[in-house]
Amino acid sequence: MTDLLDRESFSYSIVIPVYNSEEIVGTTIDRVVEVFTEAGLRHEVVLVNDGSSDDSWRVISERAARTPGVVALDLMKNYGQHYANLAGLREAGGDYVITMDDDLQNPPDQALVLIDKAMAGHEVVFGQFEQKQAAGHRRLGSRLIGLINRRVFGQPTDLVVSNFRILRRDVVDRIVSSRTAYPYITGQALMFSGNRANATVRHDPRPAGKSTYSLIKILRLVTTILFSYSSWPLRAAALVGFAISGLSFLLGGFLLVRALVTESIVPGWTSIMVLVSLFAGFIIALLSMIGEYVVRTLNTVSSDATFHVVRRVAR
């Protein structure tokens, strides 16, 4: 049996991306500070305002100005949750880093469950929700992303991932030092760790406001994973191309044999146009897909910063 580490021997950074949650983020901060203080754990709370259009920045900056160990970062615009998490990881200095949502659906006291599991020597621990309190499209999106994670990142079939997780310092260092213009923290955590585990945690209903994680954002995340971390779409397109070429060859052979053994028939204009359109459409789709890879590669090698922090507040 593996000896458990002493959780009081380490420091912890809690990274919270913030987006349009002025009604609840203040309570979230207070609860996090309360839980870690009562547990006697050294901690800091890193809040990253991801271009909120409400008063979220005012709330978190005021908390940071008067509360020791609370840091508020303000991004120049809305970059997305994974960029905000990456900004928080770069700011975080703890031996372990916990990422969680700003809306109390990840109860702060459940972070202690993640910590206890990590003390068994795991590099990454993902919260596995007893019952997820989320809309149907989010649950469906989670299943889709789970399938892609298994295909692209080799996620074990018995491992459930979520944005409520704890990362050991060495894993965090690998993530922040990787050069990518399209961060995906879950996938990078899988890439840069070997000993992963789940911890069963509670998932509470959102006490105020509504989720801003729409179907469009889920589809954007799927696109990011597929085109930034995998060559699977290109290989799939090549496979379709080979299949079409094979069928075209068979069709051509059939027409040649028929022309030799039967009377000549004038080819139909419709058939020609259908075939030309089919091949032209596939070539355009394939070129567009290659172009997507080229653009993302160019962004990766030419961009020094994928996001910009315009303000930082700490006591």
WOMO-V152987 format. One record per backbone hydrogen bond with DSSP energy under -0.5 kcal/mol. NH is the residue of the N-H (numbers start at 0). CO is the residue of the C=O. Records with the same first field share a line. If there is no record, write none. Layout:
BEGIN
NH=CO, CO
END
This chain:
BEGIN
4=118
6=4
8=5
9=6
11=41
12=95
13=43
14=12, 97
15=13, 45
16=99
17=47
23=20
24=20
27=23
28=24
29=25
30=26
31=27
32=28
33=29
34=30
35=31
36=32
37=33
38=34
39=36
40=35
41=9
43=11
44=68
45=13, 43
46=44, 70
47=15
48=46, 72
49=17, 47
50=48
58=54
59=55
60=56
61=57
62=58
63=59
64=60
65=61
66=62
67=65
69=66
70=44, 68
71=312
72=46
73=310
74=48, 72
75=307
78=76
83=79
84=80
85=81
86=82
87=83
88=84
89=85
90=86
91=87
94=10
95=10
96=166
97=12
98=164
99=14
106=104
109=106
110=107
111=108
113=109
114=110
115=111
116=112
117=113
118=114
119=116
120=117
121=116
122=194
123=194
124=165
125=196
126=163
127=198
128=126
129=200
133=131
137=134
138=134
139=135
140=136
141=137
142=138
143=139
144=140
145=141
146=142
147=143
148=144
149=145
150=146
151=147
152=148
153=148
154=148
158=155
164=98, 162
165=124
166=96
167=122
168=94
170=167
171=167
172=168
173=169
174=170
175=171
176=172
177=173, 174
179=177
187=183
188=184
189=185
190=186
191=187
192=189
195=193
196=123
198=125
200=127
203=104
206=102
213=211
217=213
218=214
219=215
220=216
221=217
222=218
223=219
224=220
225=221
226=222
227=223
228=224
229=225
234=230
235=231
236=232
237=233
238=234
239=235
240=236
241=237
242=238
243=239
244=240
245=241
246=242
247=243
248=244
249=245
250=246
251=247
252=248
253=249
254=250
255=251
256=252
257=253
258=254
259=255
260=256
261=257
271=267
272=268
273=269
274=270
275=271
276=272
277=273
278=274
279=275
280=276
281=277
282=278
283=279
284=280
285=281
286=282
287=283
288=284
289=285
290=286
291=287
292=288
293=289
294=290
295=291
296=292
297=293
298=294
299=295
300=296
301=297
302=298
303=301
309=73, 307
310=73
312=71
314=63, 69
END
